[in-house]
């Protein structure tokens, strides 16, 4: 997708911004995980309390998406 956008524009700033928004950076992911743990105590607690996903719903999601 990013390659297609690069072909449509020559604006280096726009390309850099799109690449940053669509990319994944380890530091950003870690900051998110750290915040979830700081606020809720664990990722599991964040999923249940922060997102409102019940244990049953989570089990169903695991069954659908994990082998």
PDB file with one MODEL, atoms N, CA, C and O in Angstrom:
MODEL        1
ATOM      1  N   UNK A   1       0.817  -1.189   0.000  1.00  0.00           N
ATOM      2  CA  UNK A   1       0.000   0.000   0.000  1.00  0.00           C
ATOM      3  C   UNK A   1       0.863   1.256   0.000  1.00  0.00           C
ATOM      4  O   UNK A   1       0.593   2.201  -0.740  1.00  0.00           O
ATOM      5  N   UNK A   2       1.898   1.263   0.829  1.00  0.00           N
ATOM      6  CA  UNK A   2       2.766   2.427   0.887  1.00  0.00           C
ATOM      7  C   UNK A   2       3.457   2.639  -0.452  1.00  0.00           C
ATOM      8  O   UNK A   2       3.620   3.776  -0.893  1.00  0.00           O
ATOM      9  N   UNK A   3       3.862   1.558  -1.099  1.00  0.00           N
ATOM     10  CA  UNK A   3       4.510   1.690  -2.400  1.00  0.00           C
ATOM     11  C   UNK A   3       3.578   2.340  -3.415  1.00  0.00           C
ATOM     12  O   UNK A   3       4.019   3.153  -4.227  1.00  0.00           O
ATOM     13  N   UNK A   4       2.306   1.993  -3.378  1.00  0.00           N
ATOM     14  CA  UNK A   4       1.328   2.603  -4.274  1.00  0.00           C
ATOM     15  C   UNK A   4       1.197   4.093  -4.027  1.00  0.00           C
ATOM     16  O   UNK A   4       1.085   4.875  -4.972  1.00  0.00           O
ATOM     17  N   UNK A   5       1.210   4.491  -2.763  1.00  0.00           N
ATOM     18  CA  UNK A   5       1.129   5.912  -2.431  1.00  0.00           C
ATOM     19  C   UNK A   5       2.380   6.659  -2.873  1.00  0.00           C
ATOM     20  O   UNK A   5       2.309   7.807  -3.312  1.00  0.00           O
ATOM     21  N   UNK A   6       3.520   5.998  -2.753  1.00  0.00           N
ATOM     22  CA  UNK A   6       4.768   6.630  -3.183  1.00  0.00           C
ATOM     23  C   UNK A   6       4.729   6.939  -4.674  1.00  0.00           C
ATOM     24  O   UNK A   6       5.269   7.953  -5.115  1.00  0.00           O
ATOM     25  N   UNK A   7       4.098   6.076  -5.439  1.00  0.00           N
ATOM     26  CA  UNK A   7       3.999   6.287  -6.881  1.00  0.00           C
ATOM     27  C   UNK A   7       3.066   7.451  -7.213  1.00  0.00           C
ATOM     28  O   UNK A   7       3.205   8.072  -8.266  1.00  0.00           O
ATOM     29  N   UNK A   8       2.118   7.751  -6.324  1.00  0.00           N
ATOM     30  CA  UNK A   8       1.130   8.792  -6.580  1.00  0.00           C
ATOM     31  C   UNK A   8       1.594  10.179  -6.150  1.00  0.00           C
ATOM     32  O   UNK A   8       1.002  11.175  -6.565  1.00  0.00           O
ATOM     33  N   UNK A   9       2.630  10.269  -5.334  1.00  0.00           N
ATOM     34  CA  UNK A   9       3.084  11.572  -4.854  1.00  0.00           C
ATOM     35  C   UNK A   9       4.603  11.635  -4.825  1.00  0.00           C
ATOM     36  O   UNK A   9       5.282  10.618  -4.678  1.00  0.00           O
ATOM     37  N   UNK A  10       5.104  12.809  -4.964  1.00  0.00           N
ATOM     38  CA  UNK A  10       6.540  13.036  -4.855  1.00  0.00           C
ATOM     39  C   UNK A  10       6.877  13.793  -3.574  1.00  0.00           C
ATOM     40  O   UNK A  10       8.037  14.129  -3.336  1.00  0.00           O
ATOM     41  N   UNK A  11       5.868  14.060  -2.753  1.00  0.00           N
ATOM     42  CA  UNK A  11       6.043  14.821  -1.517  1.00  0.00           C
ATOM     43  C   UNK A  11       6.704  13.925  -0.465  1.00  0.00           C
ATOM     44  O   UNK A  11       6.051  13.056   0.112  1.00  0.00           O
ATOM     45  N   UNK A  12       7.980  14.138  -0.222  1.00  0.00           N
ATOM     46  CA  UNK A  12       8.732  13.303   0.715  1.00  0.00           C
ATOM     47  C   UNK A  12       8.167  13.389   2.128  1.00  0.00           C
ATOM     48  O   UNK A  12       8.151  12.391   2.848  1.00  0.00           O
ATOM     49  N   UNK A  13       7.703  14.572   2.534  1.00  0.00           N
ATOM     50  CA  UNK A  13       7.124  14.728   3.872  1.00  0.00           C
ATOM     51  C   UNK A  13       5.856  13.913   4.037  1.00  0.00           C
ATOM     52  O   UNK A  13       5.637  13.287   5.075  1.00  0.00           O
ATOM     53  N   UNK A  14       5.027  13.925   3.012  1.00  0.00           N
ATOM     54  CA  UNK A  14       3.786  13.146   3.051  1.00  0.00           C
ATOM     55  C   UNK A  14       4.096  11.657   3.093  1.00  0.00           C
ATOM     56  O   UNK A  14       3.474  10.907   3.845  1.00  0.00           O
ATOM     57  N   UNK A  15       5.051  11.237   2.289  1.00  0.00           N
ATOM     58  CA  UNK A  15       5.438   9.822   2.278  1.00  0.00           C
ATOM     59  C   UNK A  15       5.959   9.409   3.651  1.00  0.00           C
ATOM     60  O   UNK A  15       5.611   8.335   4.143  1.00  0.00           O
ATOM     61  N   UNK A  16       6.786  10.243   4.277  1.00  0.00           N
ATOM     62  CA  UNK A  16       7.326   9.936   5.605  1.00  0.00           C
ATOM     63  C   UNK A  16       6.207   9.852   6.642  1.00  0.00           C
ATOM     64  O   UNK A  16       6.211   8.966   7.496  1.00  0.00           O
ATOM     65  N   UNK A  17       5.256  10.774   6.566  1.00  0.00           N
ATOM     66  CA  UNK A  17       4.144  10.777   7.523  1.00  0.00           C
ATOM     67  C   UNK A  17       3.287   9.526   7.373  1.00  0.00           C
ATOM     68  O   UNK A  17       2.919   8.902   8.368  1.00  0.00           O
ATOM     69  N   UNK A  18       2.973   9.161   6.148  1.00  0.00           N
ATOM     70  CA  UNK A  18       2.156   7.971   5.899  1.00  0.00           C
ATOM     71  C   UNK A  18       2.894   6.720   6.358  1.00  0.00           C
ATOM     72  O   UNK A  18       2.300   5.833   6.971  1.00  0.00           O
ATOM     73  N   UNK A  19       4.180   6.649   6.064  1.00  0.00           N
ATOM     74  CA  UNK A  19       4.981   5.498   6.479  1.00  0.00           C
ATOM     75  C   UNK A  19       4.987   5.378   8.001  1.00  0.00           C
ATOM     76  O   UNK A  19       4.857   4.275   8.531  1.00  0.00           O
ATOM     77  N   UNK A  20       5.136   6.494   8.708  1.00  0.00           N
ATOM     78  CA  UNK A  20       5.146   6.471  10.173  1.00  0.00           C
ATOM     79  C   UNK A  20       3.794   6.029  10.725  1.00  0.00           C
ATOM     80  O   UNK A  20       3.737   5.248  11.675  1.00  0.00           O
ATOM     81  N   UNK A  21       2.708   6.523  10.140  1.00  0.00           N
ATOM     82  CA  UNK A  21       1.372   6.175  10.625  1.00  0.00           C
ATOM     83  C   UNK A  21       1.015   4.716  10.365  1.00  0.00           C
ATOM     84  O   UNK A  21       0.305   4.100  11.159  1.00  0.00           O
ATOM     85  N   UNK A  22       1.494   4.173   9.280  1.00  0.00           N
ATOM     86  CA  UNK A  22       1.130   2.809   8.912  1.00  0.00           C
ATOM     87  C   UNK A  22       2.151   1.784   9.384  1.00  0.00           C
ATOM     88  O   UNK A  22       1.943   0.579   9.237  1.00  0.00           O
ATOM     89  N   UNK A  23       3.243   2.259   9.944  1.00  0.00           N
ATOM     90  CA  UNK A  23       4.288   1.360  10.393  1.00  0.00           C
ATOM     91  C   UNK A  23       4.104   0.953  11.849  1.00  0.00           C
ATOM     92  O   UNK A  23       3.193   1.410  12.540  1.00  0.00           O
ATOM     93  N   UNK A  24       4.983   0.095  12.281  1.00  0.00           N
ATOM     94  CA  UNK A  24       4.975  -0.366  13.659  1.00  0.00           C
ATOM     95  C   UNK A  24       6.374  -0.147  14.219  1.00  0.00           C
ATOM     96  O   UNK A  24       7.368  -0.566  13.626  1.00  0.00           O
ATOM     97  N   UNK A  25       6.435   0.509  15.360  1.00  0.00           N
ATOM     98  CA  UNK A  25       7.722   0.724  16.012  1.00  0.00           C
ATOM     99  C   UNK A  25       7.695   0.056  17.377  1.00  0.00           C
ATOM    100  O   UNK A  25       6.755   0.222  18.154  1.00  0.00           O
ATOM    101  N   UNK A  26       8.742  -0.700  17.647  1.00  0.00           N
ATOM    102  CA  UNK A  26       8.835  -1.453  18.899  1.00  0.00           C
ATOM    103  C   UNK A  26       8.607  -0.556  20.111  1.00  0.00           C
ATOM    104  O   UNK A  26       7.919  -0.946  21.054  1.00  0.00           O
ATOM    105  N   UNK A  27       9.183   0.642  20.086  1.00  0.00           N
ATOM    106  CA  UNK A  27       9.064   1.543  21.233  1.00  0.00           C
ATOM    107  C   UNK A  27       7.608   1.955  21.477  1.00  0.00           C
ATOM    108  O   UNK A  27       7.186   2.070  22.627  1.00  0.00           O
ATOM    109  N   UNK A  28       6.845   2.177  20.415  1.00  0.00           N
ATOM    110  CA  UNK A  28       5.444   2.563  20.563  1.00  0.00           C
ATOM    111  C   UNK A  28       4.625   1.407  21.138  1.00  0.00           C
ATOM    112  O   UNK A  28       3.783   1.606  22.014  1.00  0.00           O
ATOM    113  N   UNK A  29       4.881   0.206  20.636  1.00  0.00           N
ATOM    114  CA  UNK A  29       4.170  -0.959  21.159  1.00  0.00           C
ATOM    115  C   UNK A  29       4.497  -1.177  22.630  1.00  0.00           C
ATOM    116  O   UNK A  29       3.610  -1.456  23.436  1.00  0.00           O
ATOM    117  N   UNK A  30       5.784  -1.049  22.977  1.00  0.00           N
ATOM    118  CA  UNK A  30       6.189  -1.238  24.372  1.00  0.00           C
ATOM    119  C   UNK A  30       5.563  -0.192  25.275  1.00  0.00           C
ATOM    120  O   UNK A  30       5.142  -0.503  26.389  1.00  0.00           O
ATOM    121  N   UNK A  31       5.496   1.059  24.798  1.00  0.00           N
ATOM    122  CA  UNK A  31       4.873   2.127  25.595  1.00  0.00           C
ATOM    123  C   UNK A  31       3.406   1.808  25.853  1.00  0.00           C
ATOM    124  O   UNK A  31       2.908   2.044  26.954  1.00  0.00           O
ATOM    125  N   UNK A  32       2.712   1.276  24.855  1.00  0.00           N
ATOM    126  CA  UNK A  32       1.314   0.894  25.035  1.00  0.00           C
ATOM    127  C   UNK A  32       1.158  -0.217  26.052  1.00  0.00           C
ATOM    128  O   UNK A  32       0.287  -0.157  26.920  1.00  0.00           O
ATOM    129  N   UNK A  33       2.000  -1.231  25.946  1.00  0.00           N
ATOM    130  CA  UNK A  33       1.951  -2.346  26.901  1.00  0.00           C
ATOM    131  C   UNK A  33       2.275  -1.871  28.312  1.00  0.00           C
ATOM    132  O   UNK A  33       1.627  -2.276  29.277  1.00  0.00           O
ATOM    133  N   UNK A  34       3.281  -1.011  28.426  1.00  0.00           N
ATOM    134  CA  UNK A  34       3.647  -0.474  29.742  1.00  0.00           C
ATOM    135  C   UNK A  34       2.494   0.305  30.363  1.00  0.00           C
ATOM    136  O   UNK A  34       2.245   0.189  31.563  1.00  0.00           O
ATOM    137  N   UNK A  35       1.792   1.096  29.562  1.00  0.00           N
ATOM    138  CA  UNK A  35       0.670   1.881  30.069  1.00  0.00           C
ATOM    139  C   UNK A  35      -0.479   0.977  30.512  1.00  0.00           C
ATOM    140  O   UNK A  35      -1.103   1.228  31.543  1.00  0.00           O
ATOM    141  N   UNK A  36      -0.761  -0.071  29.739  1.00  0.00           N
ATOM    142  CA  UNK A  36      -1.818  -1.016  30.124  1.00  0.00           C
ATOM    143  C   UNK A  36      -1.492  -1.652  31.473  1.00  0.00           C
ATOM    144  O   UNK A  36      -2.355  -1.760  32.343  1.00  0.00           O
ATOM    145  N   UNK A  37      -0.233  -2.072  31.637  1.00  0.00           N
ATOM    146  CA  UNK A  37       0.185  -2.708  32.891  1.00  0.00           C
ATOM    147  C   UNK A  37       0.146  -1.720  34.055  1.00  0.00           C
ATOM    148  O   UNK A  37      -0.259  -2.073  35.163  1.00  0.00           O
ATOM    149  N   UNK A  38       0.572  -0.476  33.797  1.00  0.00           N
ATOM    150  CA  UNK A  38       0.582   0.534  34.862  1.00  0.00           C
ATOM    151  C   UNK A  38      -0.833   0.859  35.324  1.00  0.00           C
ATOM    152  O   UNK A  38      -1.076   1.021  36.520  1.00  0.00           O
ATOM    153  N   UNK A  39      -1.754   0.955  34.390  1.00  0.00           N
ATOM    154  CA  UNK A  39      -3.118   1.363  34.733  1.00  0.00           C
ATOM    155  C   UNK A  39      -3.976   0.211  35.255  1.00  0.00           C
ATOM    156  O   UNK A  39      -4.810   0.406  36.139  1.00  0.00           O
ATOM    157  N   UNK A  40      -3.769  -0.992  34.703  1.00  0.00           N
ATOM    158  CA  UNK A  40      -4.648  -2.119  35.047  1.00  0.00           C
ATOM    159  C   UNK A  40      -3.951  -3.264  35.775  1.00  0.00           C
ATOM    160  O   UNK A  40      -4.613  -4.178  36.265  1.00  0.00           O
ATOM    161  N   UNK A  41      -2.625  -3.223  35.848  1.00  0.00           N
ATOM    162  CA  UNK A  41      -1.896  -4.275  36.554  1.00  0.00           C
ATOM    163  C   UNK A  41      -1.400  -5.393  35.660  1.00  0.00           C
ATOM    164  O   UNK A  41      -0.376  -6.012  35.947  1.00  0.00           O
ATOM    165  N   UNK A  42      -2.117  -5.658  34.581  1.00  0.00           N
ATOM    166  CA  UNK A  42      -1.707  -6.696  33.643  1.00  0.00           C
ATOM    167  C   UNK A  42      -2.455  -6.507  32.320  1.00  0.00           C
ATOM    168  O   UNK A  42      -3.437  -5.769  32.243  1.00  0.00           O
ATOM    169  N   UNK A  43      -1.976  -7.179  31.300  1.00  0.00           N
ATOM    170  CA  UNK A  43      -2.647  -7.130  30.002  1.00  0.00           C
ATOM    171  C   UNK A  43      -4.017  -7.817  30.108  1.00  0.00           C
ATOM    172  O   UNK A  43      -5.002  -7.349  29.537  1.00  0.00           O
ATOM    173  N   UNK A  44      -4.060  -8.913  30.835  1.00  0.00           N
ATOM    174  CA  UNK A  44      -5.337  -9.625  31.018  1.00  0.00           C
ATOM    175  C   UNK A  44      -6.385  -8.720  31.666  1.00  0.00           C
ATOM    176  O   UNK A  44      -7.540  -8.690  31.241  1.00  0.00           O
ATOM    177  N   UNK A  45      -5.970  -7.984  32.699  1.00  0.00           N
ATOM    178  CA  UNK A  45      -6.905  -7.073  33.374  1.00  0.00           C
ATOM    179  C   UNK A  45      -7.338  -5.952  32.436  1.00  0.00           C
ATOM    180  O   UNK A  45      -8.495  -5.532  32.465  1.00  0.00           O
ATOM    181  N   UNK A  46      -6.415  -5.462  31.601  1.00  0.00           N
ATOM    182  CA  UNK A  46      -6.771  -4.425  30.630  1.00  0.00           C
ATOM    183  C   UNK A  46      -7.832  -4.931  29.666  1.00  0.00           C
ATOM    184  O   UNK A  46      -8.794  -4.223  29.367  1.00  0.00           O
ATOM    185  N   UNK A  47      -7.660  -6.155  29.180  1.00  0.00           N
ATOM    186  CA  UNK A  47      -8.622  -6.722  28.230  1.00  0.00           C
ATOM    187  C   UNK A  47     -10.002  -6.838  28.882  1.00  0.00           C
ATOM    188  O   UNK A  47     -11.021  -6.508  28.275  1.00  0.00           O
ATOM    189  N   UNK A  48     -10.014  -7.307  30.112  1.00  0.00           N
ATOM    190  CA  UNK A  48     -11.295  -7.495  30.808  1.00  0.00           C
ATOM    191  C   UNK A  48     -11.917  -6.182  31.288  1.00  0.00           C
ATOM    192  O   UNK A  48     -13.088  -5.914  31.022  1.00  0.00           O
ATOM    193  N   UNK A  49     -11.131  -5.366  31.993  1.00  0.00           N
ATOM    194  CA  UNK A  49     -11.682  -4.139  32.579  1.00  0.00           C
ATOM    195  C   UNK A  49     -11.650  -2.954  31.619  1.00  0.00           C
ATOM    196  O   UNK A  49     -12.616  -2.197  31.522  1.00  0.00           O
ATOM    197  N   UNK A  50     -10.555  -2.802  30.925  1.00  0.00           N
ATOM    198  CA  UNK A  50     -10.401  -1.665  30.025  1.00  0.00           C
ATOM    199  C   UNK A  50     -11.214  -1.781  28.755  1.00  0.00           C
ATOM    200  O   UNK A  50     -11.841  -0.819  28.311  1.00  0.00           O
ATOM    201  N   UNK A  51     -11.198  -2.974  28.171  1.00  0.00           N
ATOM    202  CA  UNK A  51     -11.930  -3.187  26.921  1.00  0.00           C
ATOM    203  C   UNK A  51     -13.311  -3.790  27.130  1.00  0.00           C
ATOM    204  O   UNK A  51     -14.154  -3.747  26.234  1.00  0.00           O
ATOM    205  N   UNK A  52     -13.541  -4.347  28.304  1.00  0.00           N
ATOM    206  CA  UNK A  52     -14.850  -4.945  28.594  1.00  0.00           C
ATOM    207  C   UNK A  52     -15.077  -6.286  27.921  1.00  0.00           C
ATOM    208  O   UNK A  52     -16.218  -6.680  27.682  1.00  0.00           O
ATOM    209  N   UNK A  53     -13.995  -6.988  27.616  1.00  0.00           N
ATOM    210  CA  UNK A  53     -14.107  -8.310  26.991  1.00  0.00           C
ATOM    211  C   UNK A  53     -14.197  -9.349  28.108  1.00  0.00           C
ATOM    212  O   UNK A  53     -13.292  -9.461  28.935  1.00  0.00           O
ATOM    213  N   UNK A  54     -15.279 -10.094  28.125  1.00  0.00           N
ATOM    214  CA  UNK A  54     -15.459 -11.099  29.174  1.00  0.00           C
ATOM    215  C   UNK A  54     -14.543 -12.298  28.920  1.00  0.00           C
ATOM    216  O   UNK A  54     -14.011 -12.469  27.823  1.00  0.00           O
ATOM    217  N   UNK A  55     -14.374 -13.116  29.945  1.00  0.00           N
ATOM    218  CA  UNK A  55     -13.551 -14.322  29.793  1.00  0.00           C
ATOM    219  C   UNK A  55     -14.139 -15.242  28.730  1.00  0.00           C
ATOM    220  O   UNK A  55     -13.401 -15.872  27.972  1.00  0.00           O
ATOM    221  N   UNK A  56     -15.449 -15.320  28.675  1.00  0.00           N
ATOM    222  CA  UNK A  56     -16.110 -16.159  27.673  1.00  0.00           C
ATOM    223  C   UNK A  56     -15.863 -15.622  26.258  1.00  0.00           C
ATOM    224  O   UNK A  56     -15.559 -16.385  25.342  1.00  0.00           O
ATOM    225  N   UNK A  57     -15.994 -14.318  26.094  1.00  0.00           N
ATOM    226  CA  UNK A  57     -15.734 -13.705  24.788  1.00  0.00           C
ATOM    227  C   UNK A  57     -14.278 -13.904  24.366  1.00  0.00           C
ATOM    228  O   UNK A  57     -13.979 -14.166  23.201  1.00  0.00           O
ATOM    229  N   UNK A  58     -13.392 -13.772  25.336  1.00  0.00           N
ATOM    230  CA  UNK A  58     -11.969 -13.968  25.037  1.00  0.00           C
ATOM    231  C   UNK A  58     -11.688 -15.406  24.627  1.00  0.00           C
ATOM    232  O   UNK A  58     -10.909 -15.643  23.703  1.00  0.00           O
ATOM    233  N   UNK A  59     -12.304 -16.358  25.292  1.00  0.00           N
ATOM    234  CA  UNK A  59     -12.136 -17.770  24.925  1.00  0.00           C
ATOM    235  C   UNK A  59     -12.649 -18.016  23.507  1.00  0.00           C
ATOM    236  O   UNK A  59     -12.037 -18.754  22.735  1.00  0.00           O
ATOM    237  N   UNK A  60     -13.775 -17.392  23.176  1.00  0.00           N
ATOM    238  CA  UNK A  60     -14.316 -17.537  21.819  1.00  0.00           C
ATOM    239  C   UNK A  60     -13.369 -16.944  20.780  1.00  0.00           C
ATOM    240  O   UNK A  60     -13.158 -17.535  19.721  1.00  0.00           O
ATOM    241  N   UNK A  61     -12.800 -15.782  21.079  1.00  0.00           N
ATOM    242  CA  UNK A  61     -11.842 -15.159  20.154  1.00  0.00           C
ATOM    243  C   UNK A  61     -10.604 -16.027  19.983  1.00  0.00           C
ATOM    244  O   UNK A  61     -10.107 -16.192  18.869  1.00  0.00           O
ATOM    245  N   UNK A  62     -10.109 -16.580  21.077  1.00  0.00           N
ATOM    246  CA  UNK A  62      -8.940 -17.458  21.002  1.00  0.00           C
ATOM    247  C   UNK A  62      -9.241 -18.676  20.134  1.00  0.00           C
ATOM    248  O   UNK A  62      -8.423 -19.082  19.309  1.00  0.00           O
ATOM    249  N   UNK A  63     -10.417 -19.247  20.332  1.00  0.00           N
ATOM    250  CA  UNK A  63     -10.804 -20.434  19.545  1.00  0.00           C
ATOM    251  C   UNK A  63     -10.882 -20.102  18.055  1.00  0.00           C
ATOM    252  O   UNK A  63     -10.533 -20.930  17.214  1.00  0.00           O
ATOM    253  N   UNK A  64     -11.338 -18.896  17.733  1.00  0.00           N
ATOM    254  CA  UNK A  64     -11.483 -18.504  16.323  1.00  0.00           C
ATOM    255  C   UNK A  64     -10.148 -18.171  15.673  1.00  0.00           C
ATOM    256  O   UNK A  64      -9.937 -18.486  14.501  1.00  0.00           O
ATOM    257  N   UNK A  65      -9.235 -17.534  16.423  1.00  0.00           N
ATOM    258  CA  UNK A  65      -8.047 -16.956  15.810  1.00  0.00           C
ATOM    259  C   UNK A  65      -6.730 -17.667  16.096  1.00  0.00           C
ATOM    260  O   UNK A  65      -5.737 -17.415  15.414  1.00  0.00           O
ATOM    261  N   UNK A  66      -6.704 -18.543  17.085  1.00  0.00           N
ATOM    262  CA  UNK A  66      -5.465 -19.248  17.408  1.00  0.00           C
ATOM    263  C   UNK A  66      -5.593 -20.714  17.043  1.00  0.00           C
ATOM    264  O   UNK A  66      -6.655 -21.324  17.169  1.00  0.00           O
ATOM    265  N   UNK A  67      -4.504 -21.244  16.598  1.00  0.00           N
ATOM    266  CA  UNK A  67      -4.510 -22.682  16.261  1.00  0.00           C
ATOM    267  C   UNK A  67      -4.121 -23.508  17.451  1.00  0.00           C
ATOM    268  O   UNK A  67      -4.070 -24.735  17.362  1.00  0.00           O
TER     269      UNK A  67
ENDMDL
END
